[in-house]
Amino acid sequence: MPTLNLFTNIPVDGVVASDILKDATKAVAKIIGKPERYVMVLINGAVPMAFGGTEEAAAYGELISIGGLGPSVNGKLSAVIAEILQTKLSIDSARFYIKFYDVERSYFGFNGSTF
């Protein structure tokens, strides 16, 4: 259900990507309260990106979930994901945007159907 799609202009090697995927999966599941087995995380590195008119290290993310989101949860998710990006890729949290989507079950496909 929850899907976190991250984009960054920093090249991401396999080891770092694996760490980010693992850490973000655990964080999203815990904070939203959904089982890890349903959490999907994607990391897209070396994406041409400018933030504030510069091409310094930056990131953008989108988190889609069927329920579980709201002002308090979104704030926690933003903080934890920013911390992961800072730790693993040295991306300053002031150069990271994340957009949250709370969608209805019928708008999320899985296993040849919808939730």
All heavy atoms as an XYZ file, in Angstrom:
863
protein
N       0.820     -1.196      0.000
C       0.000      0.000      0.000
C       0.862      1.257      0.000
O       0.879      1.941     -0.996
C      -0.945      0.006      1.190
C      -2.108     -0.933      1.087
S      -3.093     -0.959      2.589
C      -2.137     -2.076      3.585
N       1.543      1.571      1.099
C       2.343      2.793      1.047
C       3.476      2.655      0.025
O       4.166      1.640     -0.008
C       2.917      2.922      2.459
C       2.052      2.071      3.318
C       1.596      0.956      2.430
N       3.621      3.669     -0.810
C       4.683      3.698     -1.806
C       5.425      5.011     -1.681
O       4.825      6.085     -1.774
C       4.108      3.550     -3.225
O       3.382      2.324     -3.301
C       5.208      3.553     -4.268
N       6.733      4.906     -1.462
C       7.599      6.079     -1.352
C       8.495      6.102     -2.576
O       9.261      5.177     -2.805
C       8.438      6.011     -0.079
C       9.502      7.100      0.097
C       8.876      8.485      0.164
C      10.352      6.815      1.315
N       8.385      7.156     -3.360
C       9.186      7.316     -4.564
C      10.119      8.503     -4.332
O       9.654      9.633     -4.148
C       8.280      7.561     -5.766
C       8.955      7.292     -7.085
O      10.140      6.967     -7.143
N       8.204      7.442     -8.157
N      11.417      8.228     -4.301
C      12.417      9.269     -4.037
C      13.247      9.543     -5.289
O      13.659      8.607     -5.984
C      13.356      8.825     -2.914
C      12.731      8.650     -1.534
C      13.703      7.946     -0.593
C      12.292      9.985     -0.971
N      13.500     10.816     -5.543
C      14.342     11.260     -6.646
C      15.443     12.142     -6.072
O      15.173     12.986     -5.213
C      13.540     12.100     -7.645
C      12.363     11.388     -8.242
C      11.139     11.401     -7.600
C      12.479     10.708     -9.441
C      10.037     10.752     -8.152
C      11.393     10.061     -9.999
C      10.165     10.078     -9.347
N      16.656     11.969     -6.564
C      17.756     12.825     -6.140
C      18.716     13.048     -7.299
O      18.797     12.213     -8.206
C      18.514     12.242     -4.929
O      19.579     13.124     -4.583
C      19.072     10.859     -5.222
N      19.425     14.162     -7.250
C      20.429     14.425     -8.275
C      21.781     13.815     -7.907
O      22.738     13.928     -8.655
C      20.558     15.926     -8.556
C      20.839     16.757     -7.327
O      20.902     16.244     -6.213
N      20.998     18.055     -7.521
N      21.853     13.138     -6.789
C      23.078     12.461     -6.348
C      23.102     11.042     -6.936
O      22.104     10.330     -6.833
C      23.125     12.375     -4.795
C      23.067     13.753     -4.169
C      24.329     11.589     -4.318
C      24.229     14.639     -4.509
N      24.231     10.622     -7.522
C      24.321      9.221     -7.944
C      24.234      8.302     -6.724
O      24.815      8.598     -5.683
C      25.711      9.123     -8.593
C      26.086     10.529     -8.920
C      25.422     11.391     -7.883
N      23.501      7.226     -6.852
C      23.292      6.314     -5.730
C      23.823      4.931     -6.119
O      23.312      4.315     -7.043
C      21.795      6.224     -5.360
C      21.589      5.304     -4.177
C      21.224      7.605     -5.075
N      24.848      4.474     -5.389
C      25.381      3.140     -5.694
C      24.516      2.074     -5.033
O      23.654      2.362     -4.202
C      26.861      3.009     -5.310
C      27.113      2.974     -3.808
O      26.273      2.470     -3.044
O      28.185      3.453     -3.384
N      24.742      0.827     -5.399
C      23.913     -0.279     -4.939
C      23.864     -0.466     -3.448
O      22.811     -0.767     -2.883
N      25.004     -0.293     -2.775
C      25.053     -0.492     -1.322
C      24.245      0.584     -0.617
O      23.427      0.299      0.266
C      26.514     -0.511     -0.814
C      26.554     -0.539      0.702
C      27.264     -1.694     -1.405
N      24.452      1.832     -1.005
C      23.716      2.940     -0.390
C      22.229      2.810     -0.700
O      21.381      3.018      0.172
C      24.266      4.310     -0.857
C      23.390      5.446     -0.381
C      25.690      4.500     -0.370
N      21.897      2.462     -1.937
C      20.493      2.292     -2.310
C      19.834      1.230     -1.435
O      18.724      1.435     -0.934
C      20.372      1.913     -3.781
N      20.511      0.122     -1.226
C      19.972     -0.955     -0.401
C      19.718     -0.484      1.030
O      18.677     -0.794      1.623
C      20.930     -2.145     -0.409
O      20.391     -3.211      0.321
N      20.640      0.289      1.575
C      20.470      0.829      2.930
C      19.268      1.772      2.994
O      18.476      1.727      3.942
C      21.718      1.579      3.380
C      22.880      0.663      3.716
O      22.671     -0.561      3.850
O      24.012      1.185      3.847
N      19.136      2.641      1.993
C      18.018      3.582      1.961
C      16.699      2.828      1.854
O      15.735      3.128      2.574
C      18.173      4.595      0.806
C      19.358      5.526      1.077
C      16.884      5.398      0.610
C      19.758      6.383     -0.111
N      16.645      1.850      0.960
C      15.421      1.061      0.782
C      15.014      0.373      2.082
O      13.840      0.405      2.483
C      15.614      0.027     -0.329
C      15.852      0.576     -1.737
C      16.189     -0.556     -2.694
C      14.657      1.362     -2.231
N      15.978     -0.224      2.749
C      15.702     -0.940      4.002
C      15.251      0.030      5.093
O      14.230     -0.202      5.759
C      16.962     -1.690      4.446
C      16.803     -2.488      5.720
C      18.048     -3.307      6.060
C      19.296     -2.469      5.923
N      20.528     -3.103      6.349
N      15.995      1.108      5.292
C      15.669      2.069      6.357
C      14.334      2.762      6.109
O      13.532      2.935      7.030
C      16.781      3.119      6.496
C      18.088      2.545      7.000
O      18.116      1.362      7.417
O      19.097      3.282      6.971
N      14.095      3.162      4.870
C      12.846      3.864      4.545
C      11.648      2.930      4.670
O      10.582      3.344      5.143
C      12.935      4.469      3.151
N      11.806      1.679      4.255
C      10.704      0.711      4.386
C      10.300      0.554      5.844
O       9.113      0.620      6.185
C      11.107     -0.663      3.798
O      11.332     -0.511      2.397
C      10.031     -1.706      4.038
N      11.270      0.361      6.711
C      10.985      0.192      8.138
C      10.324      1.446      8.721
O       9.355      1.353      9.480
C      12.265     -0.125      8.905
C      12.800     -1.521      8.643
C      14.048     -1.804      9.470
C      14.643     -3.154      9.174
N      13.749     -4.276      9.301
N      10.848      2.615      8.358
C      10.313      3.874      8.890
C       8.878      4.108      8.431
O       8.011      4.447      9.254
C      11.205      5.037      8.465
N       8.612      3.933      7.156
C       7.260      4.157      6.626
C       6.272      3.195      7.288
O       5.209      3.609      7.747
C       7.242      4.018      5.086
C       5.813      3.959      4.556
C       8.005      5.170      4.438
N       6.629      1.920      7.356
C       5.735      0.933      7.968
C       5.431      1.287      9.417
O       4.271      1.266      9.846
C       6.359     -0.464      7.877
N       6.459      1.610     10.164
C       6.286      1.912     11.587
C       5.440      3.163     11.807
O       4.504      3.160     12.616
C       7.652      2.083     12.252
C       7.568      2.369     13.731
C       8.942      2.492     14.347
C       8.824      2.808     15.837
N      10.131      3.007     16.456
N       5.758      4.233     11.095
C       5.070      5.506     11.335
C       3.624      5.477     10.850
O       2.732      5.985     11.523
C       5.857      6.671     10.687
C       7.201      6.833     11.405
C       5.054      7.963     10.740
C       8.176      7.760     10.699
N       3.381      4.867      9.688
C       2.010      4.808      9.159
C       1.206      3.708      9.839
O      -0.009      3.772      9.919
C       2.011      4.611      7.624
C       2.612      5.833      6.940
C       0.597      4.384      7.096
C       2.667      5.732      5.436
N       1.903      2.681     10.314
C       1.206      1.576     10.967
C       0.721      0.523      9.985
O      -0.313     -0.114     10.203
N       1.471      0.344      8.901
C       1.136     -0.669      7.891
C       2.222     -1.745      7.903
O       3.370     -1.480      8.241
C       1.067     -0.041      6.493
C       0.131      1.141      6.377
C      -1.265      0.722      6.058
C      -2.138      1.963      5.825
N      -3.450      1.622      5.371
N       1.886     -2.976      7.514
C       2.891     -4.042      7.477
C       3.994     -3.742      6.452
O       3.705     -3.245      5.361
C       2.097     -5.284      7.050
C       0.662     -4.948      7.257
C       0.553     -3.456      7.138
N       5.233     -4.071      6.801
C       6.356     -3.866      5.886
C       6.150     -4.569      4.554
O       6.602     -4.091      3.523
C       7.667     -4.359      6.510
C       8.293     -3.384      7.457
C       9.675     -3.823      7.915
O      10.457     -4.353      7.082
O       9.978     -3.638      9.102
N       5.471     -5.698      4.578
C       5.312     -6.477      3.341
C       4.521     -5.731      2.270
O       4.536     -6.121      1.105
C       4.689     -7.842      3.637
C       3.238     -7.807      4.049
C       2.721     -9.223      4.329
N       1.337     -9.217      4.733
C       0.911     -9.076      5.970
N       1.773     -8.934      6.954
N      -0.381     -9.085      6.244
N       3.816     -4.664      2.641
C       3.057     -3.879      1.672
C       3.733     -2.561      1.297
O       3.232     -1.829      0.451
C       1.647     -3.580      2.189
C       0.756     -4.790      2.236
C       0.275     -5.269      3.438
C       0.400     -5.454      1.069
C      -0.548     -6.388      3.487
C      -0.420     -6.573      1.101
C      -0.891     -7.039      2.313
O      -1.694     -8.144      2.355
N       4.847     -2.246      1.921
C       5.529     -0.966      1.663
C       6.464     -1.114      0.467
O       7.256     -2.047      0.398
C       6.331     -0.498      2.901
C       7.112      0.774      2.586
C       5.401     -0.281      4.088
N       6.364     -0.185     -0.483
C       7.267     -0.146     -1.631
C       8.055      1.153     -1.575
O       7.490      2.222     -1.335
C       6.492     -0.219     -2.941
C       7.384     -0.138     -4.170
S       6.450     -0.186     -5.719
C       6.147     -1.937     -5.832
N       9.369      1.046     -1.771
C      10.233      2.219     -1.798
C      11.059      2.172     -3.077
O      11.626      1.130     -3.413
C      11.167      2.275     -0.564
C      12.089      3.481     -0.632
C      10.350      2.292      0.726
N      11.110      3.281     -3.795
C      11.910      3.408     -5.006
C      12.896      4.546     -4.810
O      12.540      5.580     -4.226
C      11.037      3.731     -6.217
C       9.929      2.744     -6.572
C       8.664      3.055     -5.805
C       9.659      2.800     -8.040
N      14.121      4.374     -5.275
C      15.118      5.438     -5.225
C      15.655      5.647     -6.636
O      16.092      4.703     -7.282
C      16.243      5.158     -4.200
C      17.260      6.281     -4.155
C      16.940      3.851     -4.450
C      16.963      7.344     -3.178
N      15.552      6.870     -7.104
C      15.993      7.241     -8.438
C      17.147      8.220     -8.294
O      16.934      9.381     -7.930
C      14.847      7.905     -9.207
C      13.601      7.042     -9.253
O      13.508      6.147    -10.069
N      12.660      7.285     -8.354
N      18.366      7.765     -8.555
C      19.546      8.601     -8.395
C      19.997      9.226     -9.707
O      19.597      8.797    -10.786
N      20.840     10.247     -9.587
C      21.422     10.956    -10.728
C      20.355     11.561    -11.647
O      20.516     11.609    -12.857
C      22.370     10.046    -11.505
N      19.264     12.026    -11.061
C      18.192     12.663    -11.818
C      18.534     14.145    -11.966
O      18.812     14.816    -10.963
C      16.840     12.512    -11.076
C      15.737     13.261    -11.804
C      16.485     11.048    -10.900
N      18.547     14.680    -13.179
C      18.798     16.119    -13.319
C      17.774     16.903    -12.492
O      16.566     16.692    -12.621
C      18.613     16.378    -14.819
C      18.861     15.046    -15.462
C      18.342     14.035    -14.469
N      18.275     17.762    -11.598
C      17.391     18.445    -10.662
C      18.028     19.751    -10.206
O      19.213     19.781     -9.894
C      17.162     17.518     -9.456
C      16.251     18.038     -8.391
S      16.080     16.869     -6.995
C      15.476     15.387     -7.788
N      17.220     20.787    -10.154
C      17.657     22.056     -9.573
C      16.698     22.404     -8.446
O      15.501     22.148     -8.525
C      17.661     23.163    -10.618
N      17.228     22.977     -7.395
C      16.430     23.416     -6.248
C      16.959     24.791     -5.871
O      18.149     24.935     -5.611
C      16.610     22.426     -5.092
C      15.690     22.665     -3.916
C      14.672     21.784     -3.634
C      15.861     23.755     -3.074
C      13.836     21.973     -2.536
C      15.037     23.966     -1.978
C      14.013     23.077     -1.717
N      16.095     25.778     -5.865
C      16.535     27.135     -5.532
C      17.528     27.700     -6.537
O      18.357     28.526     -6.186
N      17.452     27.208     -7.764
C      18.318     27.726     -8.812
C      19.705     27.112     -8.866
O      20.526     27.519     -9.675
N      19.983     26.130     -7.996
C      21.291     25.468     -8.035
C      21.114     23.967     -8.211
O      20.042     23.420     -7.946
C      22.109     25.706     -6.749
O      21.593     24.881     -5.696
C      22.096     27.167     -6.334
N      22.183     23.321     -8.638
C      22.170     21.874     -8.805
C      22.910     21.167     -7.669
O      23.326     20.020     -7.810
C      22.757     21.500    -10.164
C      21.897     22.001    -11.310
C      22.441     21.643    -12.674
O      22.938     20.510    -12.852
O      22.377     22.506    -13.569
N      23.018     21.846     -6.523
C      23.604     21.201     -5.339
C      22.706     20.033     -4.928
O      21.556     19.931     -5.352
C      23.695     22.209     -4.192
C      24.663     23.351     -4.448
C      24.589     24.406     -3.357
O      24.400     24.027     -2.178
O      24.709     25.589     -3.691
N      23.234     19.164     -4.081
C      22.497     17.977     -3.646
C      21.079     18.337     -3.206
O      20.871     19.237     -2.387
C      23.239     17.287     -2.503
N      20.108     17.627     -3.773
C      18.698     17.872     -3.475
C      17.920     16.581     -3.689
O      18.417     15.634     -4.314
C      18.143     18.977     -4.369
N      16.689     16.569     -3.184
C      15.827     15.400     -3.364
C      14.364     15.819     -3.355
O      13.994     16.856     -2.800
C      16.083     14.370     -2.273
N      13.555     14.979     -3.978
C      12.102     15.140     -4.003
C      11.490     13.764     -3.759
O      11.991     12.756     -4.259
C      11.626     15.685     -5.355
C      10.126     15.697     -5.496
C       9.369     16.640     -4.812
C       9.470     14.761     -6.275
C       7.982     16.646     -4.924
C       8.092     14.756     -6.388
C       7.351     15.704     -5.711
O       5.983     15.708     -5.800
N      10.425     13.723     -2.989
C       9.755     12.454     -2.734
C       8.251     12.582     -2.794
O       7.696     13.666     -2.611
N       7.617     11.458     -3.074
C       6.164     11.364     -3.026
C       5.816     10.106     -2.247
O       6.367      9.040     -2.511
C       5.566     11.282     -4.430
C       5.769     12.551     -5.221
C       5.112     12.503     -6.595
O       4.823     11.391     -7.100
O       4.911     13.581     -7.160
N       4.915     10.240     -1.293
C       4.464      9.091     -0.515
C       2.960      8.956     -0.699
O       2.215      9.892     -0.440
C       4.806      9.236      0.964
C       4.707      7.905      1.702
C       5.760      7.816      2.780
C       3.340      7.663      2.262
N       2.559      7.792     -1.202
C       1.153      7.507     -1.462
C       0.718      6.400     -0.507
O       1.426      5.405     -0.354
C       0.959      7.035     -2.919
C       1.545      8.062     -3.882
C      -0.509      6.777     -3.230
C       1.915      7.492     -5.229
N      -0.433      6.573      0.109
C      -0.919      5.552      1.033
C      -2.443      5.543      1.056
O      -3.081      6.565      0.818
C      -0.391      5.819      2.446
O      -0.802      4.799      3.338
N      -2.991      4.376      1.345
C      -4.423      4.258      1.585
C      -4.610      4.444      3.084
O      -4.373      3.524      3.874
C      -4.947      2.873      1.153
C      -4.714      2.652     -0.338
C      -6.435      2.736      1.503
C      -4.971      1.226     -0.788
N      -4.953      5.639      3.479
C      -5.107      5.943      4.896
C      -3.770      6.009      5.616
O      -2.710      5.788      5.035
N      -3.824      6.354      6.873
C      -2.625      6.404      7.704
C      -1.889      7.725      7.662
O      -0.967      7.936      8.440
N      -2.260      8.614      6.742
C      -1.582      9.905      6.637
C      -2.396     10.991      7.335
O      -3.584     10.850      7.549
C      -1.358     10.274      5.168
C      -0.492      9.317      4.362
C      -0.410      9.765      2.906
C       0.895      9.199      4.958
N      -1.739     12.071      7.670
C      -2.367     13.213      8.317
C      -1.275     14.144      8.798
O      -0.083     13.805      8.717
N      -1.624     15.308      9.300
C      -0.614     16.303      9.673
C       0.491     15.785     10.587
O       1.679     16.003     10.322
C      -1.435     17.401     10.361
C      -2.791     17.290      9.741
C      -2.986     15.817      9.497
N       0.156     15.082     11.639
C       1.163     14.594     12.585
C       2.043     13.517     11.952
O       3.273     13.558     12.047
C       0.480     14.040     13.834
O       1.419     13.460     14.699
N       1.411     12.547     11.304
C       2.143     11.451     10.654
C       3.021     11.995      9.535
O       4.190     11.609      9.403
C       1.147     10.388     10.113
C       1.844      9.405      9.190
C       0.490      9.658     11.271
N       2.492     12.900      8.729
C       3.259     13.468      7.620
C       4.505     14.190      8.122
O       5.582     14.084      7.529
C       2.400     14.425      6.793
C       1.231     13.734      6.114
O       1.072     12.523      6.199
N       0.399     14.515      5.457
N       4.376     14.906      9.215
C       5.522     15.589      9.803
C       6.595     14.610     10.259
O       7.792     14.825     10.027
N       6.173     13.526     10.881
C       7.125     12.502     11.322
C       7.806     11.840     10.133
O       9.023     11.618     10.139
C       6.415     11.438     12.169
C       5.958     11.936     13.513
C       5.145     10.875     14.243
C       4.554     11.442     15.524
N       3.637     10.499     16.178
N       7.025     11.515      9.106
C       7.594     10.902      7.908
C       8.598     11.825      7.239
O       9.688     11.398      6.849
C       6.482     10.535      6.922
C       5.616      9.345      7.298
C       4.339      9.318      6.463
C       6.389      8.048      7.125
N       8.237     13.090      7.107
C       9.131     14.062      6.484
C      10.455     14.138      7.227
O      11.533     14.127      6.623
C       8.456     15.441      6.439
O       9.257     16.372      5.762
N      10.392     14.181      8.556
C      11.602     14.271      9.375
C      12.474     13.029      9.236
O      13.695     13.127      9.062
C      11.230     14.496     10.841
N      11.864     11.842      9.295
C      12.635     10.598      9.245
C      13.249     10.390      7.858
O      14.410     10.001      7.746
C      11.756      9.396      9.658
C      12.437      8.083      9.348
C      11.422      9.479     11.131
N      12.484     10.650      6.818
C      13.022     10.460      5.464
C      14.125     11.479      5.185
O      15.156     11.136      4.601
C      11.887     10.511      4.424
C      10.936      9.336      4.655
C      12.450     10.480      3.002
C       9.600      9.452      3.973
N      13.935     12.709      5.637
C      14.991     13.715      5.493
C      16.260     13.277      6.218
O      17.374     13.459      5.708
C      14.514     15.070      6.015
N      16.102     12.687      7.398
C      17.263     12.211      8.164
C      17.990     11.083      7.421
O      19.220     11.041      7.376
C      16.818     11.729      9.544
C      17.955     11.243     10.410
C      17.483     10.760     11.774
O      16.447     11.247     12.265
O      18.154      9.875     12.340
N      17.226     10.178      6.827
C      17.832      9.092      6.050
C      18.632      9.665      4.881
O      19.775      9.259      4.633
C      16.746      8.098      5.550
C      16.145      7.329      6.725
C      17.328      7.137      4.512
C      14.882      6.540      6.385
N      18.050     10.609      4.171
C      18.738     11.219      3.021
C      19.972     12.004      3.454
O      20.995     12.000      2.758
C      17.775     12.106      2.235
C      16.617     11.371      1.543
C      15.648     12.363      0.928
C      17.137     10.395      0.497
N      19.892     12.658      4.613
C      21.048     13.391      5.139
C      22.168     12.414      5.500
O      23.324     12.611      5.137
C      20.646     14.208      6.366
C      21.805     14.824      7.133
C      22.539     15.901      6.354
O      21.912     16.778      5.777
N      23.860     15.858      6.320
N      21.820     11.357      6.190
C      22.804     10.378      6.653
C      23.444      9.614      5.503
O      24.665      9.447      5.466
C      22.143      9.379      7.627
O      21.583     10.118      8.713
C      23.139      8.364      8.147
N      22.624      9.150      4.569
C      23.122      8.275      3.500
C      23.682      9.018      2.291
O      24.582      8.521      1.619
C      22.014      7.331      3.022
C      21.395      6.480      4.107
C      22.385      5.512      4.720
C      21.692      4.637      5.753
N      22.614      3.792      6.486
N      23.123     10.236      2.000
C      23.516     10.939      0.779
C      23.989     12.369      1.012
O      24.273     13.088      0.057
C      22.343     10.960     -0.216
C      21.854      9.603     -0.716
C      20.603      9.772     -1.572
C      22.951      8.896     -1.495
N      24.044     12.795      2.264
C      24.464     14.165      2.619
C      23.586     15.233      1.964
O      24.070     16.290      1.553
C      25.932     14.393      2.265
O      26.750     13.490      2.971
N      22.290     14.964      1.887
C      21.339     15.944      1.357
C      20.752     16.714      2.531
O      20.123     16.128      3.415
C      20.223     15.269      0.539
C      20.824     14.559     -0.675
C      19.167     16.283      0.115
C      19.840     13.699     -1.445
N      20.961     18.013      2.539
C      20.437     18.869      3.600
C      18.907     18.836      3.575
O      18.300     18.895      2.501
C      20.945     20.299      3.392
C      20.620     21.190      4.557
O      19.415     21.492      4.763
O      21.553     21.591      5.267
N      18.287     18.755      4.733
C      16.829     18.686      4.798
C      16.154     19.927      4.214
O      14.994     19.865      3.805
C      16.361     18.467      6.239
O      16.742     19.541      7.059
N      16.874     21.037      4.136
C      16.336     22.255      3.536
C      16.348     22.177      2.008
O      15.900     23.111      1.337
C      17.134     23.474      3.997
N      16.846     21.065      1.460
C      16.866     20.877      0.003
C      16.094     19.598     -0.368
O      16.440     18.877     -1.283
C      18.302     20.830     -0.523
C      18.992     22.207     -0.333
C      20.323     22.291     -1.004
N      20.315     21.973     -2.412
C      19.943     22.802     -3.398
N      19.518     24.018     -3.114
N      19.991     22.408     -4.657
N      15.017     19.354      0.394
C      14.197     18.165      0.194
C      12.727     18.520      0.355
O      12.319     19.067      1.374
C      14.602     17.094      1.227
C      13.677     15.916      1.313
C      13.436     15.111      0.206
C      13.054     15.592      2.509
C      12.584     14.013      0.289
C      12.213     14.488      2.611
C      11.973     13.704      1.494
N      11.963     18.230     -0.689
C      10.498     18.346     -0.630
C       9.912     16.950     -0.659
O      10.448     16.048     -1.314
C       9.941     19.077     -1.857
C      10.060     20.577     -1.871
C      10.115     21.245     -3.082
C      10.088     21.333     -0.712
C      10.200     22.619     -3.140
C      10.182     22.713     -0.757
C      10.228     23.356     -1.978
O      10.314     24.716     -2.035
N       8.779     16.783      0.026
C       8.031     15.532     -0.063
C       6.548     15.854     -0.116
O       6.062     16.734      0.608
C       8.361     14.556      1.098
C       7.632     13.222      0.894
C       8.075     15.174      2.447
C       8.143     12.086      1.748
N       5.856     15.178     -1.008
C       4.418     15.377     -1.177
C       3.699     14.108     -0.724
O       4.129     12.999     -1.043
C       4.092     15.669     -2.642
C       2.650     15.995     -2.884
C       2.435     16.470     -4.308
C       0.983     16.854     -4.506
N       0.742     17.363     -5.849
N       2.612     14.274     -0.001
C       1.854     13.150      0.536
C       0.504     13.042     -0.170
O      -0.166     14.046     -0.381
C       1.619     13.338      2.040
C       2.898     13.392      2.828
C       3.476     14.608      3.157
C       3.530     12.228      3.222
C       4.668     14.673      3.866
C       4.721     12.277      3.936
C       5.289     13.499      4.257
N       0.139     11.815     -0.520
C      -1.147     11.532     -1.155
C      -1.860     10.467     -0.335
O      -1.345      9.369     -0.164
C      -0.965     10.943     -2.563
C      -0.291     11.822     -3.565
C       1.087     11.747     -3.773
C      -1.033     12.697     -4.363
C       1.711     12.526     -4.720
C      -0.408     13.473     -5.322
C       0.963     13.389     -5.496
O       1.585     14.158     -6.439
N      -3.051     10.774      0.143
C      -3.892      9.796      0.818
C      -4.967      9.417     -0.198
O      -5.813     10.246     -0.543
C      -4.514     10.404      2.075
C      -5.115      9.365      2.999
O      -5.282      8.208      2.579
O      -5.416      9.724      4.150
N      -4.920      8.185     -0.707
C      -5.815      7.796     -1.793
C      -6.852      6.776     -1.326
O      -6.660      6.071     -0.329
C      -5.028      7.222     -2.995
C      -4.080      8.262     -3.562
C      -4.278      5.960     -2.626
N      -7.927      6.701     -2.079
C      -8.965      5.709     -1.798
C      -8.491      4.340     -2.280
O      -7.694      4.227     -3.203
C     -10.252      6.099     -2.519
C     -10.858      7.389     -2.019
C     -12.126      7.752     -2.785
O     -12.821      6.826     -3.278
O     -12.408      8.942     -2.897
N      -9.029      3.303     -1.676
C      -8.652      1.926     -2.015
C      -8.803      1.635     -3.507
O      -7.991      0.948     -4.102
C      -9.499      0.940     -1.208
C      -9.337      1.087      0.291
C     -10.273      0.159      1.058
N      -9.811     -1.212      1.061
C      -8.824     -1.672      1.819
N      -8.183     -0.855      2.619
N      -8.479     -2.935      1.778
N      -9.846      2.160     -4.108
C     -10.120      1.869     -5.515
C      -9.128      2.554     -6.466
O      -9.120      2.267     -7.656
C     -11.548      2.280     -5.878
O     -11.722      3.668     -5.691
N      -8.273      3.433     -5.949
C      -7.281      4.118     -6.769
C      -5.888      3.513     -6.629
O      -4.913      4.088     -7.100
C      -7.227      5.610     -6.421
C      -8.425      6.365     -6.939
C      -9.528      6.593     -6.125
C      -8.464      6.823     -8.246
C     -10.627      7.267     -6.597
C      -9.577      7.496     -8.723
C     -10.654      7.712     -7.902
O     -11.758      8.369     -8.377
N      -5.797      2.362     -5.990
C      -4.493      1.718     -5.769
C      -4.613      0.260     -6.198
O      -5.351     -0.510     -5.580
C      -4.122      1.802     -4.281
C      -2.661      2.007     -4.027
C      -2.181      3.259     -3.695
C      -1.764      0.956     -4.128
C      -0.826      3.467     -3.459
C      -0.415      1.149     -3.893
C       0.066      2.415     -3.553
N      -3.906     -0.108     -7.254
C      -3.985     -1.464     -7.781
C      -2.965     -2.381     -7.120
O      -1.873     -1.963     -6.736
N      -3.317     -3.653     -7.012
C      -2.438     -4.658     -6.442
C      -2.948     -6.043     -6.832
O      -4.169     -6.296     -6.771
C      -2.379     -4.533     -4.919
C      -1.635     -5.645     -4.221
C      -0.254     -5.760     -4.345
C      -2.313     -6.578     -3.451
C       0.425     -6.787     -3.710
C      -1.626     -7.608     -2.804
C      -0.261     -7.702     -2.948
N      -2.049     -6.913     -7.226
C      -2.375     -8.313     -7.483
C      -3.498     -8.472     -8.497
O      -4.405     -9.300     -8.340
C      -2.722     -9.004     -6.155
C      -2.624    -10.510     -6.238
O      -1.956    -11.048     -7.104
N      -3.316    -11.185     -5.335
N      -3.489     -7.639     -9.542
C      -4.475     -7.748    -10.606
C      -5.840     -7.160    -10.291
O      -6.793     -7.342    -11.032
N      -5.922     -6.429     -9.171
C      -7.190     -5.823     -8.768
C      -6.887     -4.504     -8.074
O      -5.860     -3.902     -8.328
C      -7.947     -6.787     -7.834
O      -9.224     -6.274     -7.540
N      -7.763     -4.067     -7.202
C      -7.505     -2.910     -6.362
C      -7.714     -3.322     -4.916
O      -8.252     -4.391     -4.628
C      -8.444     -1.721     -6.699
O      -9.789     -2.134     -6.510
C      -8.243     -1.247     -8.128
N      -7.254     -2.468     -4.014
C      -7.431     -2.773     -2.594
C      -8.874     -2.548     -2.202
O      -9.373     -3.008     -1.267
C      -6.507     -1.902     -1.731
C      -5.093     -2.399     -1.699
C      -4.120     -1.841     -2.513
C      -4.719     -3.420     -0.845
C      -2.820     -2.292     -2.480
C      -3.414     -3.883     -0.811
C      -2.470     -3.312     -1.632
